[in-house]
Amino acid sequence: MNELFKKAVKYEAKLRLAIAGPSGSGKTYTSLAVGTALAGDGKVAVVDTEHGSASKYADLFEFDVMEMRQPFHPQRFVEAIKAAADAGYKVVILDSLSHAWNGPGGLLEIVDQVSKKYRGNTYAGWGEGTPIQNRLIEAIVGADLHIISAMRSKQEYILIEKNGKQVPQKVGMAPVQRDSFEYEFDIYLDMDMENNAIVQKTRCPVITGQVYAKPGVEFAGIVGEWLTGSEAPKPAPKAKPTGNGRNETSPDKQDARHQPTAESVKAPANGTEPDDNQLTWRAKIEEKTKMKWGTLFSIIQNGVPHFKATNHVEATILKHYPPLEGYEYPGANGFVKRESALAIFDWCAVYKVEVE
């Protein structure tokens, strides 16, 4: 009996839709029209990086919005997707995902800063940047809700004939994101200045090569029908950590970084016990502590030993900053260099530091 292969089954799925186009092509409106139709009686969440542009349509569509300001680190989009899924939203719209690429604090800026640390070595920069981008992709394709990602297009002007005259017209080229990023999605629509959506790539055979004028309810209905299928199998439950911080079902594979316990955290270097009002290395491990995004990025950029705390909470975070075993980053205290950006985010998650 062949145990490597089994009969293929089409399961019910969540939509991954990318919409790209130049400014004014209707990306936000189309995202809201399609997303609202897909959600049905469910809720729609919008992550708005465009200075409140989505809310201008609040009289036409019902949705909740998170207005994201810089820095546009890709991890913030990952966290927004998770927050929307945890809150029970049926659809989350990321408008615009281009900011995670070339916006302030986006991936290009991260890669550039890391490259400078290595005297312009872009290979080192992308060695840091690619895992961050991959985390974003995994969050998009793995989330248990419909995701619509609007992206700006690189713009160009061409001459067209109109009323017997040659006039310039703005057209969109490739999306402002990493090359081929749009092909991670089920469907990729390219919007033009007449609000037409050209299907550039799709896994839905019915819409292959089609052009939809101001797509909305009808388009969502076609796609929604295609997404139906057998009930998807439930993922296996995660094993609970035991008191020693190890996985009950696979102790040899447990990573202390992701299942911390009070016993696994090292005491401060000076060996003194902090008082109860501080973020301690042990007693406060189950409590959430808030940190500003500016604080976090200052730590990533300048390193912990060089960071100047501005308030009591930040000072205690730094004073009792616990290095984690298992990370292989340069620096005496573990997370010191900027190339440890991912480890900083892991550290925040493990020690329940909430970034706001």
C-alpha positions as CSV (number, residue, x, y, z in Angstrom):
1,M,0.0,0.0,0.0
2,N,1.3,3.4,-1.0
3,E,1.4,5.7,2.1
4,L,3.0,8.6,0.4
5,F,0.0,9.6,-1.7
6,K,-3.7,9.9,-1.1
7,K,-6.7,11.1,-3.1
8,A,-6.8,14.8,-3.5
9,V,-9.7,16.7,-1.9
10,K,-10.9,20.2,-2.5
11,Y,-11.5,21.7,0.9
12,E,-13.3,24.9,1.8
13,A,-10.8,27.7,1.8
14,K,-10.2,31.4,2.6
15,L,-9.5,33.9,-0.1
16,R,-6.1,35.4,-0.7
17,L,-6.7,38.3,-3.0
18,A,-4.1,40.9,-4.2
19,I,-5.3,44.1,-5.8
20,A,-2.7,46.4,-7.4
21,G,-3.0,49.7,-9.3
22,P,-2.0,53.3,-9.5
23,S,-3.4,56.0,-7.2
24,G,-7.0,56.6,-8.1
25,S,-7.7,53.2,-9.7
26,G,-10.1,52.1,-7.0
27,K,-8.1,49.7,-5.0
28,T,-9.6,50.7,-1.6
29,Y,-13.2,50.8,-2.9
30,T,-12.8,47.5,-4.6
31,S,-11.3,45.9,-1.5
32,L,-14.2,47.1,0.6
33,A,-16.8,46.1,-2.0
34,V,-15.5,42.6,-2.4
35,G,-14.6,42.1,1.3
36,T,-18.0,43.2,2.5
37,A,-19.8,40.8,0.1
38,L,-17.5,38.0,1.1
39,A,-18.1,38.6,4.8
40,G,-21.8,38.3,4.6
41,D,-23.1,38.8,8.1
42,G,-19.6,38.7,9.4
43,K,-17.3,41.6,10.3
44,V,-14.6,43.3,8.1
45,A,-11.4,44.7,9.5
46,V,-9.2,47.2,7.6
47,V,-5.6,47.9,8.3
48,D,-5.2,51.5,6.8
49,T,-1.8,52.8,6.2
50,E,-3.1,55.5,3.8
51,H,-3.9,58.2,6.4
52,G,-7.5,57.3,6.9
53,S,-8.5,56.9,3.2
54,A,-10.6,53.8,3.9
55,S,-12.8,55.6,6.4
56,K,-13.9,57.9,3.6
57,Y,-16.1,55.0,2.5
58,A,-17.6,54.4,5.9
59,D,-20.9,55.7,4.7
60,L,-21.0,53.0,2.0
61,F,-19.6,50.0,3.8
62,E,-19.6,48.8,7.4
63,F,-16.2,47.9,8.8
64,D,-13.7,48.4,11.6
65,V,-10.4,50.1,11.0
66,M,-6.9,50.2,12.5
67,E,-5.1,53.3,11.2
68,M,-1.4,52.2,11.2
69,R,1.3,54.8,11.4
70,Q,5.0,54.4,10.7
71,P,7.1,52.5,11.3
72,F,5.7,49.9,8.9
73,H,7.7,46.9,10.0
74,P,6.2,43.8,8.3
75,Q,5.9,42.2,11.8
76,R,3.2,44.8,12.6
77,F,1.1,43.5,9.6
78,V,1.6,39.9,10.9
79,E,0.3,41.0,14.3
80,A,-2.6,42.8,12.8
81,I,-3.7,39.7,10.8
82,K,-3.5,37.6,13.9
83,A,-5.4,40.1,15.9
84,A,-8.2,40.2,13.3
85,A,-8.4,36.4,13.2
86,D,-8.5,36.2,17.0
87,A,-11.2,38.8,17.2
88,G,-13.5,36.8,14.8
89,Y,-13.4,39.0,11.7
90,K,-14.3,37.2,8.5
91,V,-12.2,39.5,6.3
92,V,-9.1,41.6,6.8
93,I,-8.1,44.2,4.3
94,L,-4.4,45.4,4.2
95,D,-4.4,48.8,2.6
96,S,-1.7,49.2,1.6
97,L,0.8,46.4,1.9
98,S,3.3,48.4,-0.2
99,H,4.2,50.2,3.0
100,A,5.6,47.0,4.5
101,W,8.0,47.1,1.6
102,N,9.1,50.6,0.9
103,G,7.5,52.7,3.7
104,P,9.3,54.1,6.7
105,G,10.5,51.2,8.8
106,G,9.6,48.8,6.0
107,L,11.7,45.9,4.7
108,L,13.8,47.9,2.3
109,E,14.8,50.3,5.1
110,I,15.6,47.4,7.4
111,V,17.8,45.7,4.7
112,D,19.5,49.0,4.0
113,Q,20.3,49.6,7.7
114,V,21.6,46.0,8.2
115,S,23.7,46.3,5.0
116,K,25.4,49.5,6.3
117,K,26.4,47.5,9.5
118,Y,28.3,45.2,7.2
119,R,29.9,48.0,5.1
120,G,27.4,47.9,2.3
121,N,27.1,44.1,2.1
122,T,23.6,43.6,0.7
123,Y,23.8,39.9,1.0
124,A,24.0,40.3,4.8
125,G,21.1,42.7,4.6
126,W,18.9,40.4,2.7
127,G,20.0,37.5,4.9
128,E,18.2,39.5,7.7
129,G,15.3,40.8,5.5
130,T,14.2,37.6,3.7
131,P,13.1,35.8,6.9
132,I,11.1,38.9,7.9
133,Q,9.4,38.9,4.5
134,N,8.8,35.1,4.7
135,R,7.0,35.6,8.1
136,L,4.7,38.1,6.4
137,I,3.9,35.7,3.6
138,E,3.3,32.8,6.0
139,A,0.9,35.0,8.0
140,I,-1.1,35.8,4.9
141,V,-1.4,32.4,3.4
142,G,-1.9,30.7,6.8
143,A,-4.5,32.9,8.4
144,D,-8.0,31.5,9.0
145,L,-9.9,34.4,7.4
146,H,-10.2,36.1,4.0
147,I,-7.3,38.4,3.3
148,I,-7.4,41.2,0.7
149,S,-4.1,43.0,0.1
150,A,-4.1,46.3,-1.8
151,M,-0.8,47.4,-3.2
152,R,0.4,50.5,-5.1
153,S,1.7,50.0,-8.6
154,K,4.8,51.5,-10.0
155,Q,3.4,54.2,-12.4
156,E,4.1,55.2,-15.9
157,Y,2.5,57.5,-18.4
158,I,1.7,56.4,-22.0
159,L,0.1,58.3,-24.9
160,I,-3.3,57.2,-26.0
161,E,-5.7,58.6,-28.6
162,K,-8.7,60.4,-27.3
163,N,-11.1,62.4,-29.4
164,G,-8.5,62.4,-32.2
165,K,-5.7,63.7,-29.9
166,Q,-2.8,62.1,-28.2
167,V,-3.2,62.5,-24.4
168,P,-1.1,61.0,-21.6
169,Q,-2.7,58.4,-19.4
170,K,-1.4,57.0,-16.1
171,V,-0.9,53.2,-16.0
172,G,0.2,50.8,-13.3
173,M,3.1,48.5,-13.8
174,A,4.4,46.0,-11.3
175,P,3.1,46.2,-7.7
176,V,5.3,48.0,-5.1
177,Q,6.4,44.9,-3.2
178,R,9.1,42.3,-3.6
179,D,9.3,40.7,-7.1
180,S,6.6,38.1,-7.7
181,F,5.1,38.7,-4.2
182,E,1.6,39.0,-5.9
183,Y,1.8,35.3,-7.0
184,E,1.6,34.2,-3.4
185,F,-2.1,35.0,-3.6
186,D,-5.0,33.0,-5.1
187,I,-6.1,35.9,-7.3
188,Y,-4.2,38.9,-8.5
189,L,-6.2,41.8,-9.9
190,D,-4.6,44.7,-11.8
191,M,-6.7,47.9,-11.6
192,D,-6.6,50.6,-14.4
193,M,-7.8,54.2,-14.2
194,E,-11.2,53.3,-15.4
195,N,-11.7,51.1,-12.3
196,N,-11.5,47.9,-14.4
197,A,-9.9,44.9,-12.7
198,I,-7.9,42.7,-15.0
199,V,-7.3,39.2,-13.7
200,Q,-3.6,38.7,-14.1
201,K,-3.3,35.5,-12.1
202,T,-5.9,33.2,-10.6
203,R,-6.4,29.7,-9.3
204,C,-10.1,30.1,-10.0
205,P,-10.7,28.8,-13.6
206,V,-14.0,30.6,-14.1
207,I,-12.4,34.1,-14.0
208,T,-9.2,33.3,-16.0
209,G,-8.4,36.2,-18.3
210,Q,-11.6,38.1,-17.4
211,V,-11.9,41.9,-16.9
212,Y,-14.4,43.2,-14.3
213,A,-15.7,46.7,-14.3
214,K,-15.8,47.9,-10.7
215,P,-15.9,44.4,-9.2
216,G,-18.0,43.9,-6.1
217,V,-20.9,41.7,-5.2
218,E,-20.9,39.7,-8.4
219,F,-17.2,39.1,-8.4
220,A,-17.3,38.1,-4.7
221,G,-20.1,35.6,-5.5
222,I,-18.1,33.9,-8.2
223,V,-15.1,33.7,-6.0
224,G,-17.1,32.6,-2.9
225,E,-18.6,29.7,-4.8
226,W,-15.1,28.6,-6.0
227,L,-13.9,28.7,-2.3
228,T,-16.5,26.1,-1.2
229,G,-15.5,22.5,-0.7
230,S,-15.3,19.8,1.9
231,E,-14.9,20.8,5.5
232,A,-11.2,21.3,6.1
233,P,-9.6,19.0,8.7
234,K,-9.0,20.5,12.1
235,P,-5.3,21.1,12.9
236,A,-3.9,18.9,15.6
237,P,-4.0,20.6,19.1
238,K,-0.8,22.0,20.3
239,A,0.8,20.1,23.2
240,K,0.8,21.9,26.5
241,P,4.1,22.7,28.1
242,T,4.9,20.9,31.4
243,G,6.3,22.5,34.4
244,N,9.9,22.0,33.1
245,G,9.1,24.0,30.0
246,R,9.2,20.9,27.7
247,N,6.5,19.7,25.3
248,E,4.6,16.7,26.8
249,T,4.4,14.9,23.5
250,S,7.8,15.6,22.1
251,P,10.3,16.5,24.9
252,D,13.3,16.3,22.7
253,K,12.0,18.9,20.3
254,Q,10.9,21.5,22.8
255,D,12.5,24.9,22.4
256,A,12.8,26.9,25.7
257,R,12.6,30.1,23.7
258,H,9.0,29.5,22.8
259,Q,7.8,27.7,26.0
260,P,9.5,29.8,28.8
261,T,8.9,29.1,32.5
262,A,9.9,31.0,35.5
263,E,12.7,28.5,36.2
264,S,14.1,28.9,32.7
265,V,14.8,32.6,33.0
266,K,18.2,33.7,34.2
267,A,18.5,36.0,37.1
268,P,20.1,39.5,36.6
269,A,23.8,39.5,36.3
270,N,24.3,41.2,39.7
271,G,22.3,38.4,41.4
272,T,19.9,40.8,43.2
273,E,16.2,40.2,43.5
274,P,14.1,43.1,41.9
275,D,11.2,44.3,44.0
276,D,7.6,43.6,43.0
277,N,7.0,47.0,41.4
278,Q,9.5,46.2,38.6
279,L,9.5,44.0,35.5
280,T,11.4,41.2,37.2
281,W,13.3,38.4,35.6
282,R,10.8,35.9,37.2
283,A,7.9,37.1,39.2
284,K,6.4,39.2,36.4
285,I,6.8,36.8,33.6
286,E,3.1,36.1,33.3
287,E,2.1,39.8,33.2
288,K,2.0,42.0,30.1
289,T,4.3,45.0,30.0
290,K,3.9,47.7,27.3
291,M,6.6,49.2,25.2
292,K,6.4,51.9,22.6
293,W,7.3,51.1,19.0
294,G,9.9,53.8,19.1
295,T,11.5,52.1,22.1
296,L,11.6,48.8,20.4
297,F,13.2,50.1,17.2
298,S,15.7,52.1,19.1
299,I,16.8,48.9,20.8
300,I,17.0,47.1,17.5
301,Q,19.0,49.9,15.9
302,N,21.3,50.9,18.8
303,G,21.6,47.8,20.9
304,V,20.5,47.4,24.5
305,P,23.6,48.6,26.2
306,H,23.4,52.0,24.3
307,F,19.7,52.6,24.7
308,K,18.6,55.4,27.0
309,A,15.4,54.6,28.8
310,T,12.8,57.4,29.1
311,N,10.5,56.0,31.8
312,H,10.4,53.5,34.6
313,V,9.0,50.6,32.7
314,E,11.6,50.9,29.9
315,A,14.3,51.2,32.5
316,T,13.3,48.0,34.3
317,I,13.0,46.2,31.0
318,L,16.6,47.1,30.2
319,K,17.8,46.5,33.7
320,H,16.5,43.0,33.8
321,Y,16.9,42.2,30.1
322,P,17.3,38.4,30.1
323,P,19.3,36.9,27.3
324,L,17.7,33.7,26.0
325,E,19.6,30.5,25.5
326,G,19.6,29.2,21.9
327,Y,20.1,32.4,20.0
328,E,23.3,32.7,18.1
329,Y,23.7,36.4,17.5
330,P,26.8,38.4,18.0
331,G,27.1,40.5,21.1
332,A,27.9,39.8,24.7
333,N,24.3,40.1,25.9
334,G,22.7,38.2,23.0
335,F,20.5,40.7,21.2
336,V,22.9,43.6,20.8
337,K,23.4,44.1,17.0
338,R,20.7,45.3,14.6
339,E,20.8,41.9,12.9
340,S,19.0,40.5,15.9
341,A,15.7,42.3,14.9
342,L,13.8,39.0,14.7
343,A,15.1,37.8,18.0
344,I,13.9,41.1,19.6
345,F,10.4,40.3,18.4
346,D,10.6,36.8,19.7
347,W,11.8,38.2,23.0
348,C,8.8,40.5,23.2
349,A,6.5,37.6,22.5
350,V,8.1,35.3,25.0
351,Y,8.3,37.8,27.8
352,K,4.8,39.2,27.0
353,V,6.0,42.7,26.2
354,E,3.1,44.3,24.4
355,V,4.3,46.8,21.7
356,E,1.8,49.7,21.2
